Each structure stands twice: as C-alpha cells, then as structure tokens.
Amino acid sequence: MHIVVCIKQVPDSAQIRVHPVTNTIMRQGVPAIVNPYDLFSLEEALRLKDRFGGRVTVLCMGPPMAEAALRKCLAYGADEAVLVTDRAFAGSDTLATSYALASAIRQIQKDMAVDLVFAGKQTIDGDTAQVGPGIAKRLDMGLLTYVSKIEALDLEAREITVHRRAEGGVQVLKTKTPCLITMLEGVNEMRFATMPNMFRAARYPLKQWDKDAAGIEDVAKIGLKGSPTIVSKVFAPQPKAKRADMIETESGEPRDIAITLLTKLFTQHPKLEKEIDKQAA
Amino acid sequence: MSASNEQPAKKGRRKFELDPALAAYKGVWVFIEHERGQVHSVSWELLGEGRKLANQLGVELAGVVMGAPGPETRRFCEEAYKYGADLCYLVEDPVLANYRNEPFTKGLTDLVNKFQPEILLLGATTLGRDLAGSVATTLKTGLTADCTELAIDPENRSLAATRPTFGGSLLCTIVTLNYRPQMATVRPRVMAMPERDDNRSGRIVEAPLGMIETDIITKVLEYIPDNLSDKPQLPFADIIVAGGRGMKNPDNFALLWDLAKVLGAEVGATRPVVQAGWVEAERQVGQSGKTVRPKLYIAAGISGAIQHRVGMEGSDVIIAINNDPNAPIFDFATYGIVGNAMTILPALTEAFRQHIATARKAG
C-alpha cells in the first residue's frame, strides 16, 4: 500500500506578533512547524501502514527551509519525502497550490501506485480548507473530508469506509480507493519519534523537485499567474469608535467594581437584565 | 489561499477591463444548505448579506436548493424568498437525498455554467467547505474562505472579501478579478440573521442533475445524529463566559464555570487555552473555533487578538476583565475592568447571584 500525505510548513501562529506601529507581521524568531492539523493525517497514515504494511510518502510545497518539516515527518515514521520547491510557485493561492501538488502526486505515482492521499483539514496560517478538496478534484479522486474514524479498509476490493463529521451528526461513508482524506483534529495522537527514525531522518537524501521535476505542464497555472485571488489590502482592524467604558471605583475592591458594573449594565441594557433573570430561573 | 500569497498586489493591477465573456455573469447566489429536513441558519444569514450585495449591484439574489424531490425541498425555496431571495434554482433528484461531494459538485457546477452568477456564497461549514473547494477547482475560479466582511468595490463591481490572515493576526481583503463566479464562504453566526418577511415570494428555476445512483462511487451507509445534550452549543448561546491565557492555569477556569452556572451561560475559551488542553476544542471561540453572537460575552484574561475578536465581536454587550490596561480587547469591549480576573470573577458571580435572588423574590 502506498499513502501520500500532503503537509505544509507554517509559522507557529501562537507566536506571531504584529508590529504595533507599522501593523506588519514580525516574522523574526517565529519558529516554523509542521501544520498541526497535518499531523492527525500523518498519524492516521502511519497507523494504516502499521496494519497493512507499505509506504508512506510525505509531500510538501514550500521554500527550501520547509525541508525541516519533512525531516520531522520522517522522524515520526514516514518512509519517503518530497519537497516541491521553485521560485515559480511563489504567490500561489489554493487553486494554484492544488494544481502543483496534484501534479507532484502524479509523479510520485510513477514510482509506486498511490492508494490513499491524506491532507490536513486546513492549515493554521491560511485556514482555508480548500487545498485538500482541490487536489482530489484535480486527480479525479473521491473526497472524504473531516474524517473522525477509518472504519474499514479493504485493499483487495479497493474500498474504504469512514466516519465523516457533518454539521448535525456523523455520516458513515463507503467509497473506492484511491481517494483523498482529511482527518478531523483530535482523533488520534502523534506517536513519538523513535531513535532509529530520527537518525534515518537526519541522513535521508530528501528529494527536491523544481517545477519540471514536479511535472508542471502549464506554468500559467502556478504562482501568482495561476492564482485567481489577489490580496488587495492587508490591515489591522479599526478600533471601535468608542473605547470600552472603563469601570473604576475609589476603593478598587472587586465587590464594589462588580456592583458598579451591574448597575451600569442593567441601567443601559434593561433587556439584558430580563434575559439574565430568565436564564437563571 | 495560501499564506505565501498574502502580500498586497501592485496597485496597477486593480484597474482592469473585465473579459466580455465574464461580464455576462450576473446575479448573486447563495447555496442553501440543509440536512435532516432543516436549513442551516448560515444560509439565511448569507441571504441577508447577499441581499445587500445584490442591491448594490442592481441584480437579483438567488438561492440554490438541491435535494430529494418532494414538498420539503420546495418548502426550502419558499423559506428562501422570505429571507430575501428573488428566485431559487432548484435541482431535485433522489441521489441528492444526503450530502455527497460528487453529485452536489456536479449539480452546482452545472448550474453555474448554465446560469452564470457573478457571486456565489456558501456557509463555511463541513458541508460548505467540502463543496466550495471542489466546485471552485472544477470551475477554476477564486474562492475566499471564512470571510468576515463582504463588500462591492464601486470602481470595478468586484467582490471585496475580507478575512483574517496570518493565523488571525491581521485582516486582508481579497478580490477575484478576471474569473467568475467570485466565490466566498462565511462561517455561521458571522453575519447577522436577516428579518424574515412572510409577504415575500419568488420564482423557481428548475434544472436537472443528470446523474444516476450507479454513477456515484460514494455511498452513505448510515447517519448517526449527534446527541445535542452532551455537546456545548456556543454559537447559539445567549450568554458566554470565556477565559484566556490570563486565567493562568486550568484550575482557575472553575471561576468561569461558577459564573456561567449562575447566569445559565456557556463557557468559552481562546485558542491558546484549548491548545494547552485546559478545555475541549468545542469551546474555542475565534477564527479557528466557533463564531458566537451572544447577548452578553464576558471575557476574562483575554487580550483580544484578532483571531479571537473575529469570533465574538458580534456580541451585543462585551465585558472585558484584564490586568493589562493596554490590552486590545478594551478597544472593542462595551465595559472594561482593569484588574485581576481571579478576584473580580468571584465578586461578579456573587453580585449576579444576589441580583437574581432579589429579582426572584420581587418577581
């Protein structure tokens, strides 16, 4: 069995700071990590490999520094890693990204047929959840998003049954492989990297593919040119016209503050007072 | 969109002539999402927003209803008129009884190609995101996810879609210039629910799906509805008491639960708190969590980063408690208290408790 897991290297958004004066992102010193949502997909792929054997290939598009994210995945237990990196990809939006990744997966297929493709539910920097469905469409594969459980996989019949999170419940879906799966967060826990895997990851001759190696046929479909969406403005939100009404008391005692706040709140929002009395009843 | 492209484009690119073939695309569409006989409220919220865009463009607003043949599906069209649609495109077919990516992608893609809308909006739900990503890729057009604001650029009639970026540290406005339709998703509760007008009516435009069950590879074996009572329902809560990293440790969250109990409220949290495992992910409020619009939102130890702000600034009244007088949350809260949440929360709980007890005696 051959599984391809698409990952992205992202800045750890918890540590991103915006410059208070210029409103620009301060990237310096922000560590780059494997997109946390991708790890749920990688772990699920590794579990399938544990059960059925085979190969897990991790695939990433990004700048050369994204190599570190792929090596991390190798340390967790992935077998092969491909970094698709070329200046021509710069500025790709989700449509262009799905074109590039789908094209790279076709190249990977040439070495060994692919049974399943995994992608993260979304990334923590773009948050779009669009690249997974885009890749599936381009490869003409079935799409299973927000999967909470892989119920059954029959390699001979080429069938897979999963639990998929819907808005008001869970769909149990059965489809044919190959298909593309995005895992829901929190459904498994990433294993620890083992010593042998860590050594192997450090020494592994990572494949770096430029646009030609990745099989890009039409350069008009990648990068800025291949991206229908254009960012016209980046900005910090306007503070509201009115700053908060600051509650202060002479004593500064919590009890006095609470009472002052409630008096103001209920005088200015009488409906809310009724609501609270009703709710609490 | 990927983060790598999130730099403003050169000014010169904004002056442009729309390809004449694309100028034929007219009208604003909203995909009406339904499951188990009920329309998701995000679809009505989008009709409210779509109405404004359609009025500004001087075009019609349409709902897109896809489902199994029958009175229920037609009732969804009637409902859509009441929330602002002028007409509904209706695709009825037994294979559309349950959501599946393949038939819904085909149905919606065919409708777009045939009737050519300039704007197509979907809810950013598990269904809407699954469908939007597939449809946009098939149509090779631009899709902007999780928008918090939609507007029409008066200069070129294009859709200006604003969304948080860089993990919610800044906002960016995204346009899709020479591609149609311009697609966007919006999360539930981000837009206000429009007024329902029972006097409104509209017309139906029907289209066939042209697919049979044997064409579809994916089968729905079963549907397990959620047991609603054991899941927090933040998006529809009237009162929310939320905590951030300023609560210092998970034990202090008990103070929030105490206050929530007195108020009959839900407990919410920021992303760092959820990532640290202090509370379950279902309680996360913000760009990567739930969007909420309660009547009262009490934020304790929350600085007010954009990531959190976009998820709760639709609240009617916001009370913020933070020990940093410069915390951004005071820029958009209704009431602010500079102080230690660990001492102020118990005082608030007590004050509310007494108020309610007095009201009950009087009532």
Chai-1 contact restraints between the chains, C-beta under 6 A:
chainA,res_idxA,chainB,res_idxB,connection_type,confidence,min_distance_angstrom,max_distance_angstrom,comment,restraint_id
A,S13,B,G167,contact,1.0,0.0,6.0,A-B,restraint_1
A,A14,B,P272,contact,1.0,0.0,6.0,A-B,restraint_2
A,I16,B,F166,contact,1.0,0.0,6.0,A-B,restraint_3
A,I16,B,G167,contact,1.0,0.0,6.0,A-B,restraint_4
A,I16,B,S169,contact,1.0,0.0,6.0,A-B,restraint_5
A,V18,B,S169,contact,1.0,0.0,6.0,A-B,restraint_6
A,I25,B,F166,contact,1.0,0.0,6.0,A-B,restraint_7
A,G91,B,N5,contact,1.0,0.0,6.0,A-B,restraint_8
A,S92,B,S2,contact,1.0,0.0,6.0,A-B,restraint_9
A,D93,B,M1,contact,1.0,0.0,6.0,A-B,restraint_10
A,D93,B,N5,contact,1.0,0.0,6.0,A-B,restraint_11
A,T94,B,M1,contact,1.0,0.0,6.0,A-B,restraint_12
A,T97,B,S2,contact,1.0,0.0,6.0,A-B,restraint_13
A,S98,B,T137,contact,1.0,0.0,6.0,A-B,restraint_14
A,I124,B,G167,contact,1.0,0.0,6.0,A-B,restraint_15
A,D125,B,A3,contact,1.0,0.0,6.0,A-B,restraint_16
A,D125,B,G167,contact,1.0,0.0,6.0,A-B,restraint_17
A,G126,B,M1,contact,1.0,0.0,6.0,A-B,restraint_18
A,G126,B,S2,contact,1.0,0.0,6.0,A-B,restraint_19
A,G126,B,A3,contact,1.0,0.0,6.0,A-B,restraint_20
A,T128,B,M1,contact,1.0,0.0,6.0,A-B,restraint_21
A,T128,B,A145,contact,1.0,0.0,6.0,A-B,restraint_22
A,A129,B,R129,contact,1.0,0.0,6.0,A-B,restraint_23
A,Q130,B,G133,contact,1.0,0.0,6.0,A-B,restraint_24
A,Q130,B,L143,contact,1.0,0.0,6.0,A-B,restraint_25
A,P133,B,G133,contact,1.0,0.0,6.0,A-B,restraint_26
A,P133,B,S134,contact,1.0,0.0,6.0,A-B,restraint_27
A,G134,B,G133,contact,1.0,0.0,6.0,A-B,restraint_28
A,G134,B,T137,contact,1.0,0.0,6.0,A-B,restraint_29
A,K137,B,S134,contact,1.0,0.0,6.0,A-B,restraint_30
A,K137,B,T137,contact,1.0,0.0,6.0,A-B,restraint_31
A,K137,B,T138,contact,1.0,0.0,6.0,A-B,restraint_32
A,G142,B,I217,contact,1.0,0.0,6.0,A-B,restraint_33
A,G142,B,T218,contact,1.0,0.0,6.0,A-B,restraint_34
A,L143,B,N101,contact,1.0,0.0,6.0,A-B,restraint_35
A,T145,B,D130,contact,1.0,0.0,6.0,A-B,restraint_36
A,Y146,B,T126,contact,1.0,0.0,6.0,A-B,restraint_37
A,R165,B,T126,contact,1.0,0.0,6.0,A-B,restraint_38
A,A166,B,T126,contact,1.0,0.0,6.0,A-B,restraint_39
A,E167,B,E35,contact,1.0,0.0,6.0,A-B,restraint_40
A,E167,B,T125,contact,1.0,0.0,6.0,A-B,restraint_41
A,E167,B,T126,contact,1.0,0.0,6.0,A-B,restraint_42
A,G168,B,E35,contact,1.0,0.0,6.0,A-B,restraint_43
A,G168,B,D226,contact,1.0,0.0,6.0,A-B,restraint_44
A,G169,B,Y223,contact,1.0,0.0,6.0,A-B,restraint_45
A,G169,B,I224,contact,1.0,0.0,6.0,A-B,restraint_46
A,G169,B,P225,contact,1.0,0.0,6.0,A-B,restraint_47
A,G169,B,D226,contact,1.0,0.0,6.0,A-B,restraint_48
A,V170,B,I224,contact,1.0,0.0,6.0,A-B,restraint_49
A,Q171,B,V220,contact,1.0,0.0,6.0,A-B,restraint_50
A,Q171,B,Y223,contact,1.0,0.0,6.0,A-B,restraint_51
A,V172,B,L221,contact,1.0,0.0,6.0,A-B,restraint_52
A,V172,B,E222,contact,1.0,0.0,6.0,A-B,restraint_53
A,L173,B,T218,contact,1.0,0.0,6.0,A-B,restraint_54
A,K174,B,K219,contact,1.0,0.0,6.0,A-B,restraint_55
A,K174,B,L221,contact,1.0,0.0,6.0,A-B,restraint_56
A,T175,B,I217,contact,1.0,0.0,6.0,A-B,restraint_57
A,T175,B,T218,contact,1.0,0.0,6.0,A-B,restraint_58
A,K176,B,I217,contact,1.0,0.0,6.0,A-B,restraint_59
A,G186,B,A281,contact,1.0,0.0,6.0,A-B,restraint_60
A,P228,B,T141,contact,1.0,0.0,6.0,A-B,restraint_61
A,P228,B,G142,contact,1.0,0.0,6.0,A-B,restraint_62
A,P228,B,T176,contact,1.0,0.0,6.0,A-B,restraint_63
A,P228,B,Y179,contact,1.0,0.0,6.0,A-B,restraint_64
A,T229,B,M1,contact,1.0,0.0,6.0,A-B,restraint_65
A,T229,B,G142,contact,1.0,0.0,6.0,A-B,restraint_66
A,T229,B,I174,contact,1.0,0.0,6.0,A-B,restraint_67
A,T229,B,T176,contact,1.0,0.0,6.0,A-B,restraint_68
A,I230,B,A9,contact,1.0,0.0,6.0,A-B,restraint_69
A,I230,B,V175,contact,1.0,0.0,6.0,A-B,restraint_70
A,V231,B,E6,contact,1.0,0.0,6.0,A-B,restraint_71
A,V231,B,P8,contact,1.0,0.0,6.0,A-B,restraint_72
A,V231,B,C172,contact,1.0,0.0,6.0,A-B,restraint_73
A,V231,B,I174,contact,1.0,0.0,6.0,A-B,restraint_74
A,S232,B,T173,contact,1.0,0.0,6.0,A-B,restraint_75
A,S232,B,V175,contact,1.0,0.0,6.0,A-B,restraint_76
A,K233,B,P8,contact,1.0,0.0,6.0,A-B,restraint_77
A,K233,B,T173,contact,1.0,0.0,6.0,A-B,restraint_78
A,V234,B,P8,contact,1.0,0.0,6.0,A-B,restraint_79
A,V234,B,L170,contact,1.0,0.0,6.0,A-B,restraint_80
A,V234,B,C172,contact,1.0,0.0,6.0,A-B,restraint_81
A,F235,B,L171,contact,1.0,0.0,6.0,A-B,restraint_82
A,A236,B,L170,contact,1.0,0.0,6.0,A-B,restraint_83
A,P237,B,L171,contact,1.0,0.0,6.0,A-B,restraint_84
A,P239,B,D331,contact,1.0,0.0,6.0,A-B,restraint_85
A,K240,B,F332,contact,1.0,0.0,6.0,A-B,restraint_86
A,R243,B,D331,contact,1.0,0.0,6.0,A-B,restraint_87
A,A244,B,F330,contact,1.0,0.0,6.0,A-B,restraint_88
A,A244,B,A333,contact,1.0,0.0,6.0,A-B,restraint_89
A,A244,B,Y335,contact,1.0,0.0,6.0,A-B,restraint_90
A,A244,B,G336,contact,1.0,0.0,6.0,A-B,restraint_91
A,D245,B,Y335,contact,1.0,0.0,6.0,A-B,restraint_92
A,M246,B,G336,contact,1.0,0.0,6.0,A-B,restraint_93
A,I247,B,Y335,contact,1.0,0.0,6.0,A-B,restraint_94
A,I247,B,I337,contact,1.0,0.0,6.0,A-B,restraint_95
A,P254,B,T343,contact,1.0,0.0,6.0,A-B,restraint_96
A,P254,B,I344,contact,1.0,0.0,6.0,A-B,restraint_97
A,P254,B,A347,contact,1.0,0.0,6.0,A-B,restraint_98
A,R255,B,A347,contact,1.0,0.0,6.0,A-B,restraint_99
A,I257,B,I337,contact,1.0,0.0,6.0,A-B,restraint_100
A,A258,B,A347,contact,1.0,0.0,6.0,A-B,restraint_101
A,A258,B,L348,contact,1.0,0.0,6.0,A-B,restraint_102
A,A258,B,A351,contact,1.0,0.0,6.0,A-B,restraint_103
A,I259,B,A351,contact,1.0,0.0,6.0,A-B,restraint_104
A,L262,B,A351,contact,1.0,0.0,6.0,A-B,restraint_105
A,H269,B,V317,contact,1.0,0.0,6.0,A-B,restraint_106
A,L272,B,K295,contact,1.0,0.0,6.0,A-B,restraint_107
A,L272,B,L296,contact,1.0,0.0,6.0,A-B,restraint_108
A,E275,B,K295,contact,1.0,0.0,6.0,A-B,restraint_109
A,D277,B,I356,contact,1.0,0.0,6.0,A-B,restraint_110
A,D277,B,A359,contact,1.0,0.0,6.0,A-B,restraint_111
A,Q279,B,G264,contact,1.0,0.0,6.0,A-B,restraint_112
A,A280,B,G264,contact,1.0,0.0,6.0,A-B,restraint_113
A,A280,B,I356,contact,1.0,0.0,6.0,A-B,restraint_114
